[in-house]
Amino acid sequence: MWRDAYAQVLAVGSYDSILDVESHALLVGLCKHDNDIELGLERYAASIVFTLTYGKRIGKDDRDLKAVLNILD
């Protein structure tokens, strides 16, 4: 049982680089476009899930983000 818990801790630690990249992108986006906080937070969350699921980030052209948001609406 403790092995399962330890394996989960190791797996979560492997997400650190993804979270760092997306956090940096969020902060840069908020500094440049401070009037669109909601979209920045949606991009942050969607890009993390997208990266973990598909192995690629949400692109800067917002095509993937718009597709995800359309599905959620």
CYANA upper distance limits for C-alpha pairs under 8 A (distance plus 0.5 A):
  1 MET  CA      5 ALA  CA      7.16
  2 TRP  CA      6 TYR  CA      6.58
  3 ARG  CA      7 ALA  CA      6.55
  4 ASP  CA      8 GLN  CA      6.79
  5 ALA  CA      9 VAL  CA      6.86
  6 TYR  CA     10 LEU  CA      6.80
  7 ALA  CA     11 ALA  CA      6.68
  8 GLN  CA     12 VAL  CA      6.69
  9 VAL  CA     13 GLY  CA      6.75
 10 LEU  CA     14 SER  CA      6.99
 11 ALA  CA     15 TYR  CA      7.64
 12 VAL  CA     16 ASP  CA      7.99
 15 TYR  CA     19 LEU  CA      6.73
 16 ASP  CA     20 ASP  CA      6.55
 17 SER  CA     21 VAL  CA      6.72
 18 ILE  CA     22 GLU  CA      6.70
 18 ILE  CA     48 ILE  CA      7.36
 18 ILE  CA     51 THR  CA      8.17
 19 LEU  CA     23 SER  CA      6.34
 19 LEU  CA     48 ILE  CA      7.59
 20 ASP  CA     24 HIS  CA      6.61
 21 VAL  CA     25 ALA  CA      6.73
 22 GLU  CA     26 LEU  CA      6.54
 22 GLU  CA     44 TYR  CA      6.45
 22 GLU  CA     47 SER  CA      7.77
 22 GLU  CA     48 ILE  CA      7.49
 23 SER  CA     27 LEU  CA      6.72
 23 SER  CA     44 TYR  CA      7.74
 24 HIS  CA     28 VAL  CA      6.66
 25 ALA  CA     29 GLY  CA      6.49
 25 ALA  CA     44 TYR  CA      8.32
 26 LEU  CA     30 LEU  CA      6.58
 26 LEU  CA     40 GLY  CA      6.54
 26 LEU  CA     41 LEU  CA      7.63
 26 LEU  CA     43 ARG  CA      8.42
 26 LEU  CA     44 TYR  CA      6.68
 27 LEU  CA     31 CYS  CA      6.68
 28 VAL  CA     32 LYS  CA      6.77
 29 GLY  CA     33 HIS  CA      6.26
 29 GLY  CA     34 ASP  CA      7.99
 29 GLY  CA     40 GLY  CA      7.14
 30 LEU  CA     34 ASP  CA      5.19
 30 LEU  CA     35 ASN  CA      8.37
 30 LEU  CA     36 ASP  CA      7.93
 30 LEU  CA     37 ILE  CA      6.98
 30 LEU  CA     40 GLY  CA      7.27
 33 HIS  CA     37 ILE  CA      8.26
 36 ASP  CA     40 GLY  CA      6.98
 37 ILE  CA     41 LEU  CA      6.75
 38 GLU  CA     42 GLU  CA      6.67
 39 LEU  CA     43 ARG  CA      6.54
 40 GLY  CA     44 TYR  CA      6.66
 41 LEU  CA     45 ALA  CA      6.79
 42 GLU  CA     46 ALA  CA      6.46
 43 ARG  CA     47 SER  CA      6.25
 43 ARG  CA     58 ILE  CA      7.85
 43 ARG  CA     65 LEU  CA      7.09
 44 TYR  CA     48 ILE  CA      6.85
 45 ALA  CA     49 VAL  CA      6.90
 46 ALA  CA     50 PHE  CA      6.37
 46 ALA  CA     58 ILE  CA      7.80
 46 ALA  CA     65 LEU  CA      7.58
 46 ALA  CA     68 VAL  CA      8.04
 47 SER  CA     51 THR  CA      6.37
 47 SER  CA     57 ARG  CA      5.76
 47 SER  CA     58 ILE  CA      5.47
 48 ILE  CA     52 LEU  CA      6.68
 48 ILE  CA     57 ARG  CA      7.81
 49 VAL  CA     53 THR  CA      6.47
 50 PHE  CA     54 TYR  CA      6.06
 50 PHE  CA     55 GLY  CA      7.40
 50 PHE  CA     56 LYS  CA      6.90
 50 PHE  CA     57 ARG  CA      6.60
 50 PHE  CA     58 ILE  CA      7.30
 51 THR  CA     55 GLY  CA      4.96
 51 THR  CA     56 LYS  CA      5.14
 51 THR  CA     57 ARG  CA      5.57
 51 THR  CA     58 ILE  CA      8.24
 52 LEU  CA     56 LYS  CA      8.37
 58 ILE  CA     62 ASP  CA      7.62
 58 ILE  CA     64 ASP  CA      6.42
 58 ILE  CA     65 LEU  CA      6.75
 59 GLY  CA     63 ARG  CA      7.55
 59 GLY  CA     64 ASP  CA      7.11
 59 GLY  CA     65 LEU  CA      8.18
 62 ASP  CA     66 LYS  CA      6.40
 63 ARG  CA     67 ALA  CA      6.84
 64 ASP  CA     68 VAL  CA      6.74
 65 LEU  CA     69 LEU  CA      6.62
 66 LYS  CA     70 ASN  CA      6.49
 67 ALA  CA     71 ILE  CA      6.88
 68 VAL  CA     72 LEU  CA      6.89
 69 LEU  CA     73 ASP  CA      6.66
